């Protein structure tokens, strides 16, 4: 019953991937790890980021964490 919606979803995701692959304007000289999903809260994203940062530090990397911040008042991002 939901099969037609899955095709629509697949087309949308394919277009999105194509756009980001071919028209992405920002290229970073360092690896980027993005932790996030559609769910707003309660899925363990913050503990995962803390764990990843600690693991990377132990391996000699200098991780930086940038948080967009859900529900923030200011327009600019915050760097933790």
Helices and strands as residue ranges (DSSP letters): H 3-23, H 45-58, E 66-67, E 78-79
